[in-house]
Amino acid sequence: MTEQEQRDAAMAEFLAKGGVIQQVANGVSGRVEGVSYSAWGAPRKAGRPAAEKSIASTEEPEEDME
């Protein structure tokens, strides 16, 4: 399958799943004002969750080798 055939197949699948092709003029944003946006499809989270404090350390205490 050539690159063009692969591209055409991917485009056909995209459109079959309800995908929409938008054409936006140069210098104009296609984003809608006030709508959250993420390139991966989910809104950004505030950050990394806090670690649980109830988890015990897995490191063994150091012993003197004397």
LONU-320052 format. One record per residue: x, y, z of N, C-alpha, C, CB in turn. Coordinates in steps of 0.2 Angstrom, whole numbers. Each point is the difference from the previous one (the first is absolute). Glycine has a CB too. Example, Ala and Ser with C-alpha at 12.3 -4.5 7.8 and 13.67 -1.06 7.14 Angstrom:
# LONU-320052
[site [66; -28; 39]; [-4; 6; 0]; [4; 6; 0]; [-9; -6; 6]]
[site [7; 11; -10]; [4; 6; 1]; [-4; 5; 3]; [6; -3; -10]]
END
This chain:
# LONU-320052
[site [4; -6; 0]; [-4; 6; 0]; [4; 6; 0]; [-9; -6; 6]]
[site [8; 11; -11]; [4; 6; 0]; [-1; 5; 5]; [1; -2; -12]]
[site [3; 7; 13]; [-2; 5; 5]; [-7; 4; -2]; [13; 1; 2]]
[site [-14; 0; -8]; [-6; 3; -2]; [-6; -4; 2]; [6; 6; -10]]
[site [-6; -13; 8]; [-5; -4; 2]; [-1; -1; 8]; [3; -6; -11]]
[site [2; 6; 14]; [0; 0; 8]; [-4; 7; 2]; [11; -7; 1]]
[site [-9; 12; -4]; [-2; 7; 2]; [-8; 0; -1]; [11; 6; -2]]
[site [-13; -9; -4]; [-7; 0; -2]; [-4; -4; 4]; [4; 2; -12]]
[site [-1; -8; 14]; [-4; -5; 4]; [-1; 3; 7]; [5; -9; -6]]
[site [1; 13; 9]; [-1; 3; 6]; [-5; 6; 0]; [12; -3; 3]]
[site [-12; 7; -8]; [-5; 5; -1]; [-7; -3; 0]; [9; 7; -6]]
[site [-10; -12; 2]; [-7; -3; -1]; [-2; -3; 7]; [2; -3; -12]]
[site [2; 0; 16]; [-1; -2; 7]; [-2; 5; 4]; [7; -9; -1]]
[site [-3; 15; 1]; [-2; 6; 4]; [-7; 3; -1]; [13; 2; 0]]
[site [-14; -2; -7]; [-7; 3; -2]; [-5; -5; 2]; [5; 7; -9]]
[site [-4; -13; 8]; [-5; -5; 2]; [-2; 0; 7]; [4; -7; -9]]
[site [1; 9; 13]; [-2; 0; 8]; [-3; 6; 2]; [10; -8; 2]]
[site [-11; 13; -7]; [-4; 6; 2]; [5; 6; 0]; [-8; -7; 6]]
[site [14; 6; -8]; [5; 5; 0]; [-2; 6; -5]; [9; -8; 3]]
[site [-7; 14; -1]; [-2; 6; -4]; [7; 3; -2]; [-11; 2; 6]]
[site [11; 0; -13]; [6; 4; -2]; [-2; 7; 0]; [4; -9; -7]]
[site [0; 13; 10]; [-1; 7; 1]; [5; 4; -4]; [-5; -1; 11]]
[site [3; 6; -15]; [5; 5; -3]; [-1; 7; 3]; [0; -7; -11]]
[site [6; 9; 14]; [0; 6; 3]; [5; 5; -3]; [-2; -6; 11]]
[site [0; 12; -12]; [4; 5; -4]; [6; 1; 4]; [-10; 6; -4]]
[site [16; -4; 0]; [6; 2; 3]; [-1; 5; 6]; [6; -3; -11]]
[site [-2; 2; 16]; [0; 5; 6]; [-6; 0; 4]; [6; 7; -7]]
[site [-11; -12; 6]; [-6; -1; 4]; [1; -6; 4]; [-7; 7; -8]]
[site [5; -7; 14]; [0; -6; 4]; [-6; -4; -1]; [7; 6; 9]]
[site [-7; -12; -9]; [-5; -5; 0]; [-3; -2; 6]; [5; -4; -10]]
[site [-2; 7; 16]; [-3; -2; 7]; [-6; 4; 1]; [12; -3; 4]]
[site [-16; 0; 0]; [-6; 4; 2]; [1; 3; 7]; [-7; -8; -6]]
[site [6; 15; 7]; [1; 3; 6]; [-4; -3; 6]; [2; 11; -7]]
[site [2; -12; 12]; [-3; -2; 6]; [0; -8; 1]; [-7; 10; 0]]
[site [8; -13; -5]; [0; -8; 0]; [7; -2; 2]; [-9; -1; -9]]
[site [10; -4; 14]; [6; -3; 2]; [3; -4; -6]; [-3; 0; 12]]
[site [9; 0; -13]; [4; -3; -6]; [6; -4; 3]; [-4; 9; -8]]
[site [4; -15; 5]; [6; -4; 1]; [1; -4; -6]; [-2; -1; 12]]
[site [8; 1; -15]; [2; -4; -6]; [-1; -7; 1]; [8; 9; -2]]
[site [-9; -12; 8]; [-1; -7; 1]; [-7; -1; 2]; [11; -1; 4]]
[site [-16; 6; -4]; [-7; -2; 0]; [-2; 1; 7]; [1; -7; -10]]
[site [3; 8; 15]; [-3; 0; 7]; [3; 7; 3]; [0; -13; 1]]
[site [-4; 16; 4]; [2; 6; 3]; [6; -1; 4]; [-11; 4; 0]]
[site [16; 1; 1]; [5; -1; 4]; [-2; -1; 8]; [7; 7; -9]]
[site [-3; -10; 12]; [-1; -1; 7]; [4; 5; 4]; [-3; -12; -1]]
[site [2; 13; 7]; [3; 5; 4]; [8; -2; 1]; [-11; 4; 6]]
[site [12; -10; -6]; [7; -2; 1]; [0; -7; 3]; [3; 11; 2]]
[site [3; -13; 0]; [1; -7; 2]; [-4; -1; 7]; [11; -1; -7]]
[site [-14; -5; 8]; [-3; -1; 6]; [5; -1; 6]; [-9; -5; -6]]
[site [7; 7; 12]; [4; -1; 6]; [2; -7; 1]; [-5; 11; 5]]
[site [11; -12; -2]; [1; -7; 2]; [-3; -2; 6]; [11; 1; -5]]
[site [-13; -8; 5]; [-3; -2; 6]; [5; 0; 6]; [-9; -7; -7]]
[site [7; 9; 13]; [4; 0; 5]; [0; -6; 4]; [-2; 12; 1]]
[site [-3; -17; -2]; [0; -6; 4]; [4; -5; -3]; [-11; 3; 2]]
[site [15; -2; -8]; [4; -5; -3]; [7; 0; 4]; [-6; 1; -11]]
[site [8; -7; 13]; [6; -1; 4]; [6; 0; -5]; [-6; -6; 9]]
[site [12; 8; -6]; [6; 0; -4]; [2; -7; -2]; [3; 11; 5]]
[site [-1; -12; -11]; [2; -7; -1]; [8; -1; 1]; [-9; -1; -8]]
[site [12; 6; 10]; [8; 0; 0]; [1; -3; 7]; [2; 10; -7]]
[site [3; -15; 7]; [3; -3; 6]; [4; 5; 4]; [-1; -12; -5]]
[site [1; 12; 12]; [5; 4; 3]; [7; -2; -1]; [-9; 2; 9]]
[site [13; 3; -9]; [7; -2; -1]; [4; -3; 6]; [0; 9; -9]]
[site [4; -14; 8]; [3; -3; 6]; [7; 2; 0]; [-8; -10; 0]]
[site [11; 11; 6]; [8; 1; 0]; [3; -6; -2]; [-1; 9; 9]]
[site [7; -9; -13]; [3; -6; -2]; [7; 0; 4]; [-5; 1; -12]]
[site [5; 0; 18]; [6; 0; 4]; [1; -6; 4]; [-1; 11; 1]]
END
